[in-house]
Amino acid sequence: MNDSFFKKIESKTGVPMEEVFALANAIQYADFSDERQVRKIVRKVGRLANKEVPQHMEDELVKSIINNGRSVNFNDIQRMMG
């Protein structure tokens, strides 16, 4: 992929590609049975999306991810954040 492609994404989302890549890397190697890791990822997604994640919602997301024993699904997070 070329640099202009990433610049277009950055301009549309307002999120630096370095942060997107860092999040993708964190997700790729995360242990989704570890509550602390899952919380960090949920908080980072909220920050990148520029959304406030209330504590009760964070708790619900973390519980759901840990109980399902699967990786983060951005669509699920987006749906839960409304």
DOVEXMI-679783 format. One record per residue (C-alpha): residue number from 1; x, y, z; residue in one letter. Coordinates in nm, 4 decimals, decimal comma. Example, Ala and Ser with C-alpha at 12.3 -4.5 7.8 and 13.67 -1.06 7.14 Angstrom:
<milos>
+-----+----------+----------+----------+-----+
!   n !        x !        y !        z ! res !
+-----+----------+----------+----------+-----+
!   1 !   1,2300 !  -0,4500 !   0,7800 !   A !
!   2 !   1,3670 !  -0,1060 !   0,7140 !   S !
+-----+----------+----------+----------+-----+
</milos>
This chain:
<milos>
+-----+----------+----------+----------+-----+
!   n !        x !        y !        z ! res !
+-----+----------+----------+----------+-----+
!   1 !   0,0000 !   0,0000 !   0,0000 !   M !
!   2 !   0,1226 !   0,3453 !  -0,0690 !   N !
!   3 !   0,1604 !   0,6397 !   0,1636 !   D !
!   4 !  -0,1205 !   0,8415 !   0,0014 !   S !
!   5 !  -0,3682 !   0,5651 !   0,0855 !   F !
!   6 !  -0,2810 !   0,5933 !   0,4548 !   F !
!   7 !  -0,2922 !   0,9725 !   0,4413 !   K !
!   8 !  -0,6471 !   0,9534 !   0,3041 !   K !
!   9 !  -0,7515 !   0,7247 !   0,5871 !   I !
!  10 !  -0,5908 !   0,9564 !   0,8430 !   E !
!  11 !  -0,7647 !   1,2618 !   0,6986 !   S !
!  12 !  -1,1060 !   1,0905 !   0,6999 !   K !
!  13 !  -1,0779 !   0,9363 !   1,0465 !   T !
!  14 !  -0,8491 !   1,1803 !   1,2244 !   G !
!  15 !  -0,6571 !   0,8830 !   1,3642 !   V !
!  16 !  -0,2848 !   0,8513 !   1,2919 !   P !
!  17 !  -0,2024 !   0,5251 !   1,1185 !   M !
!  18 !   0,0679 !   0,4554 !   1,3769 !   E !
!  19 !  -0,2061 !   0,4279 !   1,6401 !   E !
!  20 !  -0,4159 !   0,2003 !   1,4198 !   V !
!  21 !  -0,1170 !  -0,0270 !   1,3599 !   F !
!  22 !  -0,0300 !  -0,0280 !   1,7308 !   A !
!  23 !  -0,3876 !  -0,1293 !   1,8153 !   L !
!  24 !  -0,3885 !  -0,4008 !   1,5492 !   A !
!  25 !  -0,0617 !  -0,5350 !   1,6868 !   N !
!  26 !  -0,1943 !  -0,5318 !   2,0440 !   A !
!  27 !  -0,5063 !  -0,7189 !   1,9356 !   I !
!  28 !  -0,3120 !  -0,9740 !   1,7350 !   Q !
!  29 !  -0,1029 !  -1,0811 !   2,0337 !   Y !
!  30 !  -0,3513 !  -1,0219 !   2,3174 !   A !
!  31 !  -0,4579 !  -1,2862 !   2,5635 !   D !
!  32 !  -0,8347 !  -1,2418 !   2,5637 !   F !
!  33 !  -0,8707 !  -1,4347 !   2,8867 !   S !
!  34 !  -0,6664 !  -1,1654 !   3,0670 !   D !
!  35 !  -0,9072 !  -0,9019 !   3,1986 !   E !
!  36 !  -0,6396 !  -0,6305 !   3,2242 !   R !
!  37 !  -0,5353 !  -0,6743 !   2,8615 !   Q !
!  38 !  -0,8936 !  -0,6736 !   2,7420 !   V !
!  39 !  -0,9686 !  -0,3555 !   2,9403 !   R !
!  40 !  -0,6662 !  -0,1825 !   2,7892 !   K !
!  41 !  -0,7822 !  -0,2724 !   2,4393 !   I !
!  42 !  -1,1413 !  -0,1601 !   2,5040 !   V !
!  43 !  -1,0142 !   0,1733 !   2,6395 !   R !
!  44 !  -0,7801 !   0,2198 !   2,3444 !   K !
!  45 !  -1,0597 !   0,1507 !   2,0956 !   V !
!  46 !  -1,2764 !   0,4055 !   2,2760 !   G !
!  47 !  -0,9997 !   0,6668 !   2,2614 !   R !
!  48 !  -0,9345 !   0,6033 !   1,8929 !   L !
!  49 !  -1,3068 !   0,6246 !   1,8187 !   A !
!  50 !  -1,3219 !   0,9412 !   2,0284 !   N !
!  51 !  -1,6018 !   0,7858 !   2,2339 !   K !
!  52 !  -1,6442 !   0,7951 !   2,6083 !   E !
!  53 !  -1,6849 !   0,4404 !   2,7373 !   V !
!  54 !  -1,8730 !   0,4490 !   3,0674 !   P !
!  55 !  -1,7505 !   0,2082 !   3,3338 !   Q !
!  56 !  -2,0629 !  -0,0093 !   3,3151 !   H !
!  57 !  -2,0227 !  -0,0430 !   2,9384 !   M !
!  58 !  -1,6517 !  -0,1217 !   2,9721 !   E !
!  59 !  -1,7401 !  -0,3900 !   3,2279 !   D !
!  60 !  -2,0012 !  -0,5372 !   2,9947 !   E !
!  61 !  -1,7640 !  -0,5395 !   2,6964 !   L !
!  62 !  -1,4828 !  -0,6981 !   2,8971 !   V !
!  63 !  -1,7129 !  -0,9624 !   3,0419 !   K !
!  64 !  -1,8526 !  -1,0447 !   2,6990 !   S !
!  65 !  -1,5083 !  -1,0758 !   2,5392 !   I !
!  66 !  -1,3667 !  -1,2880 !   2,8216 !   I !
!  67 !  -1,6736 !  -1,5140 !   2,8410 !   N !
!  68 !  -1,6863 !  -1,5691 !   2,4669 !   N !
!  69 !  -1,3173 !  -1,6556 !   2,4649 !   G !
!  70 !  -1,2617 !  -1,4929 !   2,1316 !   R !
!  71 !  -1,0846 !  -1,1930 !   1,9954 !   S !
!  72 !  -1,2210 !  -0,8408 !   1,9789 !   V !
!  73 !  -1,4826 !  -0,7865 !   1,7142 !   N !
!  74 !  -1,5044 !  -0,4176 !   1,6322 !   F !
!  75 !  -1,8617 !  -0,4540 !   1,5104 !   N !
!  76 !  -1,9675 !  -0,5940 !   1,8479 !   D !
!  77 !  -1,7942 !  -0,3095 !   2,0307 !   I !
!  78 !  -1,9498 !  -0,0507 !   1,8012 !   Q !
!  79 !  -2,2962 !  -0,2028 !   1,8488 !   R !
!  80 !  -2,2580 !  -0,2031 !   2,2267 !   M !
!  81 !  -2,1369 !   0,1576 !   2,2282 !   M !
!  82 !  -2,4457 !   0,2583 !   2,0315 !   G !
+-----+----------+----------+----------+-----+
</milos>
